[in-house]
Amino acid sequence: MTQPALPEPAFPNLDSMLSRKFGKEVANYFSGSPLNRVSFLRTDHSFLSAALEHPTTSFLLFNNLNPLAKDPSTLEFVPFADVQPLIGDNPYSKPEEQLISEYNSTVTIPQLLFLGLDERDRQGLTHNIYTGAPRFALDVTPKGTIASQAQSLVESLQSRGLKFLEGRIQAALPAQEAAIYAQARALLDWNARNPFCAQCGQPTLSINAGTKRTCPPKDMASMKGAIGGNVGTAPTERPDCATRKGISNLCFPRTDPTVIMAVVSSDGRRVLIGRQKRWPPYWYSTLAGFVEPAESVEEAVRREVWEESGVKLGRVVIHSTQPWPYPANLMIGAIGQCIPGGEEVSLQHDPELEDARWADLEEVREALRVGTSALGESAQEGYKEGNLRLPAGTAIANQLLTAVVGGFVGEALKI
């Protein structure tokens, strides 16, 4: 499969003191969205109502987190008329406070997200000083009280030759579409995973255009446990919940910080690579792991490298970052260098890796030239079976290794 181009960084040709010292900013796949999220407008239902029906508005639909598309490299956005039978004329017709007071846990509300304004379209909606085509995402998975309407919509879309792209990772999309997809998928996944309050166990309500969840104090349903029962004639007072007191009264989307690092030997001539048992033969990557509570990024890099490989690091620097919507990681790319005498590989600590080894820069450079791909896909023309395989350019691991073989740890301080 052809690998898509990476996004352009912000202001790629800007000359500044920082760019002269550290080089051009590095942008990774799933970043570089063309949307202005205008997050401060997510509670403005008059704005959202206008955005919903604007002629330039479009919706990206998901079925079981699979996006609607024409083919693996082209997402399909649909107009308001297509989704109106599912979401109604205007789900933003009432203010948030009223929606919370009228909450009914027995009624399934289609999960709708406002993603932002596409400012490339100057014919889009104008609101105050902001202009752009509104972009929404909608979960059309058939479930609950909307199962029938959602199924009808899914079948109608499929009858047009459209399909919901299956597969764990979508890495064939153009960079800007991939960034929009990543934002939508991560937020829909988070909403789906958090239907109940972590404090009291009662059902929660999505608010703030799909970017927060709240635990309503009342329920129009006659409650039977935490799930709800028959519809009542008056709201039922729900049990006390700590999330309704003080300022911690909302549930926010989760982002898990993850470190991923290219490790360079103390003499700068080799790179540490590792592989998991489930990976295809000859396929290696950089090491990675989650940042733990009360741990700096630099500490997490040193800890994960030592736990997985036994190698001991000294200086660690951050190279670039990558949003990774599976389900909600922020990959913090770093480059670290071994301390003298700390390069012995030992897998006796954490059994996560099947193998870890040092590779000369030239071996890595050749693998980056002809041996990259997504897991399970073929390498480029010119690859010789048995040689090193590495992740595709859409993975931040590829960017880190490219930086290292390009002289990142040399005298010039250029990313």
N, C-alpha and C positions, 0 to 999 in steps of 0.2 A: 504494500500500500504506500502511495506517495505521502511523504510527511509534509504537513502544512507549514507555511512560513510562520515564524514567531512574531509576536506583536512588536510594533515599534515602541521604544520607551518614550516617556513624556519629554518633549523638547530635545529631540535627538541631536540637533546641531547647535544647541546652546553652548556658548563659551562662558565658563565661569571658573572661579577659583577651585571649586570642588571637582568640576569635570577635568580641569587640567591636572589636578593631583591624583584623582582616582579613576579617570577615564569615563567613557560613556556608560550611562545607566543601563543595567541589564534587565530586560523584561522577559518574563517566562510565560509559557502557555497557560491559559485560563485567566491571565491578567490582561490589561489593556482594553477594558470595556469602553465602547463609545458612548455609554449612557451617563448622563448626569443624574445621580440618584436623588437629588434634592430631598434628602432624608427629613428635613425640617417641615416638609409639606405632607408627610404621611398621616398626620392627624387632621388635615384640612379637608373635610369631606366635600366642601364646595369645589375645591380644586380637583379632587379625585372623581367627582361626579362629571365635571366637564371633561376630564381626561378620558373617562370611560367611553364616551360616545363621539369623540372627535374623529373626523374623517381619516386622519393619519394614524389612529390608534390601532395596535395589533396585539395579539395574544399568542404566547408560546404555551402549548398544551403538553401535559405530561400524563401518561398512563402508567401507574406503578413505577414512577420516576423515569420512565422512558420518554424521550422528547419526540414530538411530532416532526416528521421530516419528509422531504421528497426522496432523498437518498442519504447515504452515510456522511456526505460532506455538505448537505444543504438542509438547514432547518426550515420548517414551514410555519409562518406566523399567520393567524387567521383574524378576520375582522370581528367586531362586536356582535354582528348579526348571527354569527355562528355559535357564540357562547351564550347569547341572551336566554335561550330556553332553559339553560342550566342555572345561570346566576341570577336571572330576573332582570327587570328593567334597570334597577339601580341599587346595588347593595350598600351604597354610601348615602342613601337618601336620608338616613337618620344619623345624628351625632353619636360618637362612640359611647358617651355616657348613657344614652337611651338604649343602645344595643346591649350594653352590659346589664342594664336594669330589666330588659325583656328576655334575658338569656333562657333558652330551653334546651336542656341537655339531650332531649330525645330527637331533636331535629338536626340533621346533618347539614352543615353549611359548607358549600363548595369552597375549597381553599384557594383564595385569590391573592395574588401578590402584585403590588405596584413596584416595578423594577427601576423606572426612571424615565428621563426624556432623552431621546436620541437627537442630539443637537446637530447632527449632520443634515437633518431635514428642516430647513428653515421655513417650510410651509406648515410646520406642526403647530401645536397648541401654544399660544402665548399667555403666560400668567405672570403678571408683574414684569420683571426684567428677564424672565426665563422663557426660552422658546425651544421646542423640540417635539418630535413625535412620541407620544406616550407608549410605553411598552409594559405589558402585564404578563404574568405567568399564571396558569390555572391548572389545578389538579383535577383531571377528569376521570380518575379511577372510579369505576362503579362500586359504590359502597353505601351502606346505611339507607337513609330515606331518599337519597338522590340516585340510587343504583340504576333505576330504569331510565331516567333522563340522561345520565352519563353514558350508559351503554348505547343508547340511541345515537348520541353524538359521536361516540367512538366508531360505530358502524358506518355512520354517514361519512366520516372523514376517510375511513378505509375504502369506501366505495368509490372515492375519487382517485384512488391509486396512492394515497398517502399511507405512511406507516409510522409506528412508534418504534424508534431504534432500540433494539435490545442489546444487552451486553453491559458489562460492568463499567467500562471506561469508553467514553466517546472522544477519540483523539484524531479524528479526520476532518473536523470542522475548521473553517477559516478562523483565524485567531480572534477576531472581534465577536463572531458568533459563539465561539467557544467560551468567551468571557461572560456573555449574556446567559448562556446555558448553565455555566458554573454557578452564577449567582442564583438563578432560579432553582436549580436542583438542590443546592445546599439549603435554601430556605424552606422549600417544600418538604425535604427530608426531615429537617428539624421540627417543623410543625407536626408532621406525621408521627414522629417519635415522642412527642410531648403532649398527648391528649389529656393527661391528668396532672394535677398539681403535685409537685414533689414534696410539698409540706403536708397537705391534708388528704391527698388522694382523690379529690373531687375533680370532675371534668373541667377543663379550661377552655377559654374562648380566644381565638386569634383576633388581635387588634393591630392598630398602627400599620394598616395596609399589609398585614401578614408578617411583620417583623418583630412582634412581641406577642406574648400570651398573658392573659390575666385570669385570676380565679374569682369569678363573680360571687357576690355575697348572697344572691338569691337565684332561684331556679323556678321557671314556670312549670317544670315537670313535677309530678308527685314523686319525690325521691325514694328510691329503694336501693340503699347502698350508694356506691360511688358512680353507678352507671345510669341510673334514672329509670323511671317506669312510665306509668300512664300520665298523660297531660292533665294538669290540675287547673282549677279555675282561678287560683290566686298564686302568686309567687311563694315558694317555700324558702324559709330562711335556712341557709346552709350553716354547717358548723363553723365555729371560729377558725380562722386561718392566719398564721403569722405573716403571710404575704400581703395581707390587707392592712397591716399596721406599719407605721413608720414610712420610710422611703423605699423599702425593698418590696414594692407591691407589683412587680412585673417579672415575667420570665423572659430573658433575652436569648437570642440565638447563640448557639454554642460554636466556638472555634477552638480547635485543639492545636496548640503549637507543637510542631515536630521539627527536630533538627535533622538535617541531612548534610553530610560532610565529605569533601574530598580530603584525604589524609596524605600528606607528603612526607617523605623520609627526611631525616635531619640534613642530608646532603642535597635535597631537592631534586634527586634524579629518579625517584620511584614514587608510585602512587599505590595506596592500599585499596584493594577491591575485595568484595565478598559476594557469596551466592547462597541462596536458600535451596533446599533440597528439591522443591517443587518446580524450580526454574528449568528451562530447556538446557541441554548440554552446552558448555562453554560460555554460558550467559552469566555475566557478573555486573555488579553495580557498586555505587558508593554505599557506605554504611548510613543507617538512619535510626531514629528512635524518638519517643515522646519526651517532651520537657516535663519534669515533675514539679509539684508545688514547691515554692520557695527555692527555686533553682534558676540560676542565670543561664542564658543561652550558651555561654562559653563553658560553664560547668557541665551542662547537659551533653555538649559535644565530647568533652573529655571523658565523662562517665560512660556514655554509650560506646565509644570507641574501645575503651578498656574492657568493659563488660563483654562485648561481642568478639573482640580480637586479641585482647591482652596488650595492645599497643598503648604507649603512654605519650600523651600530647603536651606540648608547651603552649606556644602562642596560637590563638584562634581568632580569626576575623570573619565577619559576616560579608558574604558576597552578594546575594540577592535572595528574593523570596518568591514563593509560588503558592497561590490559592489552589487547593486540591479538594474538590467537592465530593470526596468519597470517604466518609460522608461530609466532614467539615474541618479539614486540616489546613493549617497554614504551614507550608514547608519553608523552614528558615535555612537557607543554604549557607554553609560555612566552609572555610578552608583552614585546616589546622596542620601544624608541623610537629613531627616527633621530636622529643628531647633526645640528645645523644645517648645511645645505649637503651632506648625504649622501644626498639623496633621489632623485638621478637614476637612473633605471632603465636598466640595460645588460645585455643577454643575451650578451655576448661571451665570458664565461668558461666556465661549464658549460652545455652545450646541452640540459639536461634539460627546460626549460620552453619551450613554444611562445610563451607570452606572459606578461608580468607587468605590472601596472598599478596605479595608485592609484585607490581608490574612496572617494567621500565617505561619511561615516557614514550619511547618510540613505538612500543607495542600498543599503548593506549592511543597514540596518535593514529596508527593504522586502523585500529578498531573503530575509531570515530569516523574515519573516512569511508569504510566499506562494511562495517560490522554492526551497525545500529539498527534497531527495530523495536516495536512493541513486543511484549511477550507473545510467543507463538507465531510471529510473522517472520518472513524470510528477510535475510540481510540483503544489502545492495549488490549490484553486479561487481564482480571482482573479489568477493569474499571467498576465502579458502576454508573449507570445512576443517574444524579443529582449532582454528584461530579464535581469539578473544571476541566475544559478543558484548555489546553495551546497549543501554537504553536509548530510545529514540530522542530526537531533538526536542520533542514536546515535554520531556522529563527534565526537571532541574538538575538531576544527576549528570545529564549530558552537558549542561551548561557549566557545571563545576569542573568536570574533567577537561572540557575545552579550555577553560580559563587556566588550568594548571599547565597543560601542555603548551599553552600560548605564552607562558612566561609570567604568570601571576605572582609566583614566589621569587621572581628575579629582582634585580635592582630597581626597575621602574615600577612605581606604585600604580599600576593600571589594572582595573577590573576587566 
